[in-house]
Amino acid sequence: MHFSVKDNGIGIEAEDAKQIFELYYRAERDIRNSVSCFGIGLYICSEIISHQ
């Protein structure tokens, strides 16, 4: 089975990489204040994949 995920977000810094799959995690950046997100997208993707 193959999965593909596409994200059009603002990107992440290397120090945020370990946490991006945590529920409600949002990287601390000045630009994030102008971007609406809940921090659940990558968490949901990881849950779907881990339960396959």
TAKAFEN-V831310 format. One record per residue. N is the residue number from 1. RES is the residue in one letter. NEAR is the number of other C-alpha atoms within 12 Angstrom. Layout:
n: {N	N}
res: {RES	RES}
near: {NEAR	NEAR}
This chain:
n: {1	2	3	4	5	6	7	8	9	10	11	12	13	14	15	16	17	18	19	20	21	22	23	24	25	26	27	28	29	30	31	32	33	34	35	36	37	38	39	40	41	42	43	44	45	46	47	48	49	50	51	52}
res: {M	H	F	S	V	K	D	N	G	I	G	I	E	A	E	D	A	K	Q	I	F	E	L	Y	Y	R	A	E	R	D	I	R	N	S	V	S	C	F	G	I	G	L	Y	I	C	S	E	I	I	S	H	Q}
near: {5	6	11	11	14	10	11	11	18	18	19	21	14	10	11	16	15	13	21	26	24	21	17	16	22	31	27	18	14	10	15	18	13	9	17	12	18	18	22	19	23	27	21	20	22	20	15	15	16	11	8	10}
